Amino acid sequence: MAEGTMAAIVVAAISGGVVTKFIELIVAWFKGKHAREQTGWEKYDKAMRRLRMVLEVLHETRLLLHKRTGMPYSEMPPIPEFRDDT
Protein backbone atom coordinates (compact mmCIF):
# COMPACT_ATOMS: atom_id res chain seq x y z
CA MET A 1 0.00 0.00 0.00
CA ALA A 2 1.09 3.48 -0.61
CA GLU A 3 1.84 5.80 2.28
CA GLY A 4 -0.99 8.07 1.25
CA THR A 5 -3.48 5.22 1.39
CA MET A 6 -2.36 4.23 4.92
CA ALA A 7 -2.62 7.83 6.08
CA ALA A 8 -6.11 8.08 4.59
CA ILE A 9 -7.21 4.90 6.42
CA VAL A 10 -5.86 6.18 9.76
CA VAL A 11 -7.52 9.57 9.30
CA ALA A 12 -10.80 7.89 8.33
CA ALA A 13 -10.67 5.64 11.41
CA ILE A 14 -10.02 8.56 13.74
CA SER A 15 -12.59 10.84 12.18
CA GLY A 16 -15.09 8.01 11.92
CA GLY A 17 -15.00 7.54 15.66
CA VAL A 18 -13.52 4.05 15.80
CA VAL A 19 -10.50 5.09 17.85
CA THR A 20 -12.59 7.56 19.85
CA LYS A 21 -15.11 4.85 20.76
CA PHE A 22 -12.29 2.47 21.67
CA ILE A 23 -10.76 5.06 24.01
CA GLU A 24 -14.17 5.70 25.59
CA LEU A 25 -14.56 1.96 26.24
CA ILE A 26 -11.13 1.79 27.88
CA VAL A 27 -11.92 4.78 30.09
CA ALA A 28 -15.28 3.27 31.09
CA TRP A 29 -13.56 0.01 31.98
CA PHE A 30 -11.07 1.80 34.22
CA LYS A 31 -13.86 3.79 35.89
CA GLY A 32 -15.79 0.61 36.60
CA LYS A 33 -12.75 -0.94 38.20
CA HIS A 34 -12.27 2.13 40.35
CA ALA A 35 -15.91 2.05 41.45
CA ARG A 36 -15.61 -1.61 42.47
CA GLU A 37 -12.48 -0.86 44.49
CA GLN A 38 -14.21 2.05 46.23
CA THR A 39 -17.16 -0.19 47.10
CA GLY A 40 -14.76 -2.69 48.64
CA TRP A 41 -13.12 -0.03 50.79
CA GLU A 42 -16.52 1.27 51.89
CA LYS A 43 -17.51 -2.22 53.02
CA TYR A 44 -14.22 -2.57 54.88
CA ASP A 45 -14.70 0.79 56.62
CA LYS A 46 -18.23 -0.16 57.63
CA ALA A 47 -17.06 -3.47 59.09
CA MET A 48 -14.23 -1.78 61.01
CA ARG A 49 -16.64 0.81 62.47
CA ARG A 50 -18.89 -2.00 63.68
CA LEU A 51 -15.93 -3.86 65.18
CA ARG A 52 -14.77 -0.76 67.05
CA MET A 53 -18.30 -0.21 68.39
CA VAL A 54 -18.50 -3.80 69.63
CA LEU A 55 -15.10 -3.58 71.31
CA GLU A 56 -16.06 -0.28 72.97
CA VAL A 57 -19.29 -1.73 74.36
CA LEU A 58 -17.41 -4.80 75.56
CA HIS A 59 -14.90 -2.60 77.39
CA GLU A 60 -17.68 -0.57 79.03
CA THR A 61 -19.50 -3.76 80.07
CA ARG A 62 -16.35 -5.17 81.68
CA LEU A 63 -15.75 -1.86 83.48
CA LEU A 64 -19.32 -1.80 84.86
CA LEU A 65 -19.06 -5.43 85.94
CA HIS A 66 -15.84 -4.64 87.79
CA LYS A 67 -17.27 -1.53 89.48
CA ARG A 68 -20.64 -3.01 90.49
CA THR A 69 -19.62 -6.51 91.56
CA GLY A 70 -15.93 -6.11 92.28
CA MET A 71 -15.10 -9.00 89.97
CA PRO A 72 -11.42 -8.87 89.03
CA TYR A 73 -10.59 -8.57 85.35
CA SER A 74 -8.59 -11.79 85.52
CA GLU A 75 -11.82 -13.77 86.19
CA MET A 76 -13.67 -12.20 83.24
CA PRO A 77 -13.57 -13.78 79.81
CA PRO A 78 -10.71 -12.28 77.81
CA ILE A 79 -11.30 -9.73 75.08
CA PRO A 80 -10.80 -11.57 71.78
CA GLU A 81 -7.78 -10.61 69.73
CA PHE A 82 -8.52 -9.87 66.11
CA ARG A 83 -5.83 -10.84 63.64
CA ASP A 84 -5.45 -9.62 60.11
CA ASP A 85 -5.25 -12.92 58.21
CA THR A 86 -5.24 -11.30 54.80
C-alpha positions in Angstrom: 0.0 0.0 0.0 1.1 3.5 -0.6 1.8 5.8 2.3 -1.0 8.1 1.3 -3.5 5.2 1.4 -2.4 4.2 4.9 -2.6 7.8 6.1 -6.1 8.1 4.6 -7.2 4.9 6.4 -5.9 6.2 9.8 -7.5 9.6 9.3 -10.8 7.9 8.3 -10.7 5.6 11.4 -10.0 8.6 13.7 -12.6 10.8 12.2 -15.1 8.0 11.9 -15.0 7.5 15.7 -13.5 4.0 15.8 -10.5 5.1 17.8 -12.6 7.6 19.9 -15.1 4.9 20.8 -12.3 2.5 21.7 -10.8 5.1 24.0 -14.2 5.7 25.6 -14.6 2.0 26.2 -11.1 1.8 27.9 -11.9 4.8 30.1 -15.3 3.3 31.1 -13.6 0.0 32.0 -11.1 1.8 34.2 -13.9 3.8 35.9 -15.8 0.6 36.6 -12.8 -0.9 38.2 -12.3 2.1 40.3 -15.9 2.0 41.4 -15.6 -1.6 42.5 -12.5 -0.9 44.5 -14.2 2.0 46.2 -17.2 -0.2 47.1 -14.8 -2.7 48.6 -13.1 0.0 50.8 -16.5 1.3 51.9 -17.5 -2.2 53.0 -14.2 -2.6 54.9 -14.7 0.8 56.6 -18.2 -0.2 57.6 -17.1 -3.5 59.1 -14.2 -1.8 61.0 -16.6 0.8 62.5 -18.9 -2.0 63.7 -15.9 -3.9 65.2 -14.8 -0.8 67.0 -18.3 -0.2 68.4 -18.5 -3.8 69.6 -15.1 -3.6 71.3 -16.1 -0.3 73.0 -19.3 -1.7 74.4 -17.4 -4.8 75.6 -14.9 -2.6 77.4 -17.7 -0.6 79.0 -19.5 -3.8 80.1 -16.4 -5.2 81.7 -15.7 -1.9 83.5 -19.3 -1.8 84.9 -19.1 -5.4 85.9 -15.8 -4.6 87.8 -17.3 -1.5 89.5 -20.6 -3.0 90.5 -19.6 -6.5 91.6 -15.9 -6.1 92.3 -15.1 -9.0 90.0 -11.4 -8.9 89.0 -10.6 -8.6 85.4 -8.6 -11.8 85.5 -11.8 -13.8 86.2 -13.7 -12.2 83.2 -13.6 -13.8 79.8 -10.7 -12.3 77.8 -11.3 -9.7 75.1 -10.8 -11.6 71.8 -7.8 -10.6 69.7 -8.5 -9.9 66.1 -5.8 -10.8 63.6 -5.4 -9.6 60.1 -5.2 -12.9 58.2 -5.2 -11.3 54.8 
